[in-house]
Amino acid sequence: MAKQLFKPGEDNKPKGKYKEVGPQGGKVYKPRIVTIDPGDRLPPTQKPGNKWKKL
């Protein structure tokens, strides 16, 4: 089962680490990895169209 991808700006996602991926979940050059707490909003990605995947 593939992990779900999240758009930048979404909130109320499970706390933890998220890695920036391409629009369909592919690798990106120098991906950002962020940690969010409960109720935090996912930050913008480096490039429009990229998404976040929970690690």
QUIJOTA-V223869 format. One record per run of one state. SS is the DSSP state (hx for helix, st for strand, lp for the rest). FROM is the first residue (numbers start at 1). LEN is the number of residues. If there is no record, write none. Layout:
# QUIJOTA-V223869
ss: <SS & SS>
from: <FROM & FROM>
len: <LEN & LEN>
This chain:
# QUIJOTA-V223869
ss: <lp & st & lp & st & lp & st & lp & st & lp & st & lp & st & lp>
from: <1 & 5 & 7 & 11 & 12 & 16 & 22 & 33 & 37 & 41 & 42 & 51 & 55>
len: <4 & 2 & 4 & 1 & 4 & 6 & 11 & 4 & 4 & 1 & 9 & 4 & 1>
